[in-house]
Amino acid sequence: TTELCQKGPATIEPLVDTDHALLFIGTACFTFEGGALVVPIAASIDPGQKQHFLRIFRDAMIVTVALFTGFGALGYVSFGEDVLMPVTLSVKLDAGTDALLRIGYSVAVVFTYP
């Protein structure tokens, strides 16, 4: 966000980048992979409680979509065409903070698997 404050919004050319379409699909699958883990839980809930569970699950998915969309849009508005894939490579920090960011991201990915 410092880039955005200092330089203002960047120009954004095409909406669809065919070179990174597979990366987008992979990221989308990774984002929603936890949804399939919920199916056995939903199947074992009492019928009277199922509507509450489905409402909570729906709200969680809406929040997930909003967070990923918001952070993705903020990354592209901040860096424009100069954005690197993944966006964390575009963040300009000192060496220690940069390493900490990448390690934190790696740990987060590891802990997503059951």
C-alpha positions in Angstrom: 0.0 0.0 0.0 3.0 2.3 0.4 3.5 2.1 -3.4 -0.1 3.1 -3.9 0.2 6.1 -1.5 3.5 7.3 -3.1 2.8 6.8 -6.8 -1.0 6.7 -7.0 -2.9 4.1 -9.0 -1.1 2.4 -11.8 -2.4 1.9 -15.3 -3.9 -1.5 -16.0 -4.1 -2.7 -19.6 -5.9 -6.0 -20.3 -8.4 -7.5 -17.9 -7.6 -11.1 -18.9 -3.9 -12.2 -19.1 -3.8 -15.4 -21.1 -0.2 -16.1 -20.1 -1.2 -16.5 -16.4 -4.6 -18.1 -16.9 -3.5 -21.5 -15.6 -1.9 -19.8 -12.5 -5.3 -18.1 -11.9 -7.2 -21.4 -12.1 -4.7 -23.1 -9.8 -5.0 -20.3 -7.3 -8.8 -20.4 -7.4 -8.7 -24.2 -6.8 -6.3 -23.7 -3.9 -8.5 -21.0 -2.4 -11.7 -23.1 -2.3 -10.2 -26.6 -1.6 -11.3 -26.4 2.0 -14.9 -26.3 0.9 -14.8 -30.0 -0.1 -13.6 -30.9 3.4 -16.9 -29.5 4.8 -19.1 -32.0 3.0 -18.8 -34.8 5.5 -19.5 -32.4 8.4 -22.6 -31.1 6.6 -23.8 -34.6 6.0 -23.6 -35.6 9.7 -25.5 -32.5 11.1 -29.0 -32.9 12.4 -31.6 -31.7 9.8 -32.8 -29.0 12.1 -29.3 -27.5 12.4 -28.4 -27.8 8.7 -29.8 -24.4 7.7 -27.6 -22.7 10.3 -24.6 -24.5 9.1 -25.2 -23.7 5.5 -25.7 -20.0 6.3 -22.4 -19.9 8.2 -20.6 -21.8 5.3 -22.1 -19.4 2.7 -21.0 -16.4 4.7 -17.5 -17.8 5.1 -17.3 -18.3 1.3 -18.5 -14.8 0.7 -15.8 -13.4 3.1 -13.2 -15.6 1.4 -14.1 -14.3 -2.1 -14.2 -10.7 -0.8 -10.8 -11.0 0.8 -9.1 -12.6 -2.2 -10.8 -10.1 -4.6 -9.9 -7.1 -2.4 -6.2 -8.1 -1.9 -5.9 -9.0 -5.6 -7.4 -5.7 -6.7 -5.2 -3.7 -4.3 -2.1 -5.5 -5.6 -2.9 -4.7 -9.2 -3.9 -1.1 -8.4 -0.6 -0.6 -6.5 1.8 -2.2 -9.0 0.0 -2.2 -12.3 1.7 -4.0 -15.2 4.9 -4.3 -13.1 3.2 -6.9 -10.7 5.1 -10.2 -10.4 3.5 -13.5 -9.9 2.8 -14.2 -7.0 2.1 -10.7 -5.8 4.4 -11.1 -2.8 7.4 -10.9 -5.1 6.3 -7.3 -6.0 6.6 -6.1 -2.4 9.8 -4.1 -1.9 11.0 -4.6 1.6 14.4 -4.9 3.3 16.0 -8.3 3.1 14.9 -9.5 6.6 11.2 -8.5 6.2 11.1 -9.9 2.7 12.4 -13.2 3.9 9.9 -13.2 6.8 7.0 -12.5 4.4 8.0 -15.4 2.1 8.6 -17.8 5.1 5.2 -16.8 6.5 3.5 -17.4 3.2 5.2 -20.8 2.9 4.1 -21.8 6.4 0.5 -20.7 5.6 0.5 -22.9 2.5 1.8 -25.9 4.5 -0.8 -25.6 7.2 -3.7 -25.6 4.7 -3.3 -29.3 4.1 -5.1 -31.6 6.6 
